[in-house]
Amino acid sequence: MRLNRSPLLVTSGLATTQCRPHSKMRAPGLSLLSGLSLLSGLALAACSTVPPLPPAPLEPEAQSYSTNLPPYRIQVGDVLDIRLLLNPELNEEVSVRPDGHISTTVVPDAVAYGRTPAELADTLRSGYSKELQKPRLNVVVRSFAPTRVYVGGEVNTPGEFITVGPTLTLSQAISRAGGTKLSSDEGSVYIIRRGPKDQPEFLGVNWNGVRMGRDTSADVRLAPYDVVYVPKLGIAEVYKWYNQYIQQFANPSFGFSYLVGPQGASSVVTQPSAPAAAATGSSTR
């Protein structure tokens, strides 16, 4: 590439700049590319990705949170009180087993996991009615087992996150994990959930709709033991493969050459890549 002394016009979406190459410029293309990159970055920064949003109230509404919560469903590890009003001698405390079932003195086996206390009480009344007339039975959750969700993939602190009470939402879980990395594919986040017969299901979510403030319904509430997975960008996978199978062993060197100086007194400069330059400690001029 040869240089001349004529002015050079650089036009972008923001401005038109007149540039004159310096007589001692070593790599004339680099300044031009740097200027274009800067102007492009300024143009992108001027565009907001978040739409106009209503202002947050000074104080949250008193019942806006509690009234919208789903009914509590019994979890593995919960401790339950089985209480019979007219037959207190049959009152007992039971724990929900790892298989999601409970056992009482009268009902040897009943499914508790995933049911509300009222639903479990209806099931037990049916069993107790075989021994008692019109049993008045209630189920009270004495202690709550913590719920667990997991976040993996391209997040800063992947792992298990334990809460007591309602499970985390999608945004809460990713925030607990320290947010996503630059190498994450934020448009392909998905959930792994155990379905019927303990078979895994893959469920898509609209994380970009949450991140950019465009879809309030996209911030779904997770189920216990859900796994939120943030995949890696395709270009990051390519770089990982290149670094693992080529750069670590072959250590390839890529470079380019260009001409500097006025006509008739030009010289050739060869610019090696960074790994090769570090290995040789010099460049050819």
N, C-alpha and C positions, 0 to 999 in steps of 0.2 A: 504494500500500500504506500503511495507517494503523497506527499503533502504539497500544496501550493499556498500562496500568500493571500488568496482571495478570501473575503469574509464568508462565513458560513452562517446561514439562517437556520435556527432550530425552532420548529413550530410544534406546539402541543395544544391540548385543549384549554390550557390556562394562559399561555403567553407565547410571544414570538421573540426569540433572543438572537442577537447578532454576536457571533463568536469569531475571534481571530486566533489561529493556532500560533503558539509560541515557538520561537526558533529553536529552543532547547527542549521541546516536548519530547519525552521518550516514548510515550505510548499515547498517540493522539486520540485513538478511539475510546480510551478509558474515560476521559473527562466528558466526552459527549454522551457516553452511555450512562455515566453517573448522573449527569444533568437530566437526562430523560427519565431515569429511574426516580429521581427526586420529584420531578414534576408529576409523574404518574402516581407516586405515593400521595402527594398533596391532593390530587384529584380524587383518589379513592377515599382519603380521609374526610373530604368535604361531603361525602354521601353517607348519611346515617342509615344503618340497617334496622333500627328500631322505629316503628311508626309512632305518631303522637299518641300519648297515653293519658287517661284521666289522672288528675293529681290524687295522691294518696291522702286520705283524711288525717286530721291531726291525731285522732284517737280511733282505734278500731271499734266497730259496733259490738255491743256487749255479747250478743248471741250469734254473731255471724259465723263463728267457728263451731260451737257445740251443736247447733241445730242441724248442721249439714253432715255430721259424722255418721257413718253407717253403724248399724247395731253391732255390738261386740259379739264375736264368734269365738268359741272356746278353742284354746290352743293346747298343744302337747305340753305337759308340765304344769298346767293350771291345777290348783287345789280347789276342790268344790265341796260345799256343805250341802248334804241332802237332808232336808228338814221336812218332817211330817208333823202337822199341827196337832192332830188327835192321837198320834202314836209316837211320842217323843223317844220311846225306847228304841225306835228304828232309825233315829237320827245318826248320821255318820259322816265322816270326812273321807273323801276319796281323791286320788290324783289321776290325771289323765295320762295313760301309759304312752310309750313311744309309738304304739300302733294306733293311737287316737281313741281307744276304747276305755271304759271304766267298768268296775265291778262293784256291786253293792251286795248287802246281805240277801236281798230278795231277788234282784236282777243280776245274774252272774256275768252278763256281758251286754254292753250297750255302746253304740257309737256316740262319742261326744265331740270329737274334733270337727270343727267347721260349723257346728250348730250354735244357735243362741241359747242362753240359759232357759228361756221359755220353751224353745223347741225340745230341748233335752228333758225338761220337766214333763212335757206332754208324753214323751216316749216312756218315761219311768212310771207315770201314772197308769199307763196301759199295762205295764208289767206288774205293778203293785196291786192293781185291781183284781188280780187272780187270787190274792191272799187277803185283801182288805176290801171293805165296802166303801166306795167313794173316797179313796185316799186324797187328802188335801196335802199335796206335796209341792215344795218349791226347791229350786236350785239356786244357790248363792255362790258366787265366785269369791273364795276367801283370799286367794293370792293369784296374781297374774304372772304367768311365765313371760319373760322378755321375748319380743319378736326379733327375728334376724333377717336381714337382707344382705346381699353381697353385690359388690361392684368390682368389675374386672376390666382388663383391656387397657386402652390408652387413657388412663387417668393417673393423677399424680400420686395418690395414696390408695391403691386398691386394697380390698379386704372385706372383712365381715363387720357389719354395723348393727349394734344391738340397741333396741329402744323398748320402753315400757309404755303401753298404750297403743294408739293408732300407728300403723306401719308408716314408713316414710313415703313421701311422694317421689316421683322421678327426679325433680329438681333438688329435693332435699338429699336424696341418696348421692347424686353426683357432686353436690356441694360438700357432703361429708367426705367424699373421696378426693377432695382438693381440686375439683374441676378437671376438664379434659386437657390433654396435651396438644401441642401444635401438630403432632403427627396423627391426630385422631380424625376419623371419618365421622363427623358429627351428624351427617345426614343418614347414617346407617345404624344408629343405636338400636338395640333390641333387648327384649327380656326373655330369659329362660325360666319357665314356670313348670312345676310338676302338675300334670293333669290327671285325668282318670287313670286308675291302675298304676299310678306313679310314673307315667310316661312323660318325658319332657316335651314341652311345647315351646315354639319360638314365636314370639309376639312382637310385631313392629310398633314403634313409637315415633312420634314427631318431635324429636328433641329440638330441632331447629325452630319449630313453632314456639317452644317454650323459651329458648335462648334469645330469640329475636323479639319476644313479646307480641307474637301474632296470633297465638291460639291458646286461650286459657284452658280449654278442655284437654289439651295435650299433656298437661302436668298430671298424669294419672297417679293414683295411689297404688302402691305395690302390695302384693300379697306376701305373707310370711314365707321366707326361704326363697324369694325371687332372686334371680341373678341378673343384674343390669350389665350388659356387655357393650363396650365402646370399641369398635373395630379400628384397625390402623388404616390410614390412607394407602391407596395403591402405590403411590410414588414412594412412600416410606417402606413398603414391602420390597420394592425394587432396590432401594438403597441398601436395605438389610441384606438382601441376597448378594448384591455386588460387594458389600463390605466383607461378608462371610466367606464367599467362594472365590473372589477375584482379588480384591485389594490386599487381603491378608496374606495371600500366597504369591500372586503374580506381581504385585506392586507395579502396575503399568504407569508409564509416563506419557503424558500428553502435553504438547506445547504448540506454539505458533511463532511465526517470524514476520517481521515488518521492516520497512525502510524508514530511516529518519535522516534529517539534514537536508540542505538545499540540493538542487539538481547538480549532478557532477561531483558531489562530495558526500554522497549518502553512504551509510554503513548498514549492515544487516544485524539485527538484534534477535536472538532466539530466546523466547521466554518459556522455560520449562514449567511443568506443574509443580505444586508444592512438595509432594513426597520426593520427586526426583531431585529437586533443588536442595532439599534437606540432606539427601543421601550424598550428593556430589559436593555440596558446599560452594558451588560456583556456577556461573552461566557463561555462555559463549557470546562474545561480542565481536 
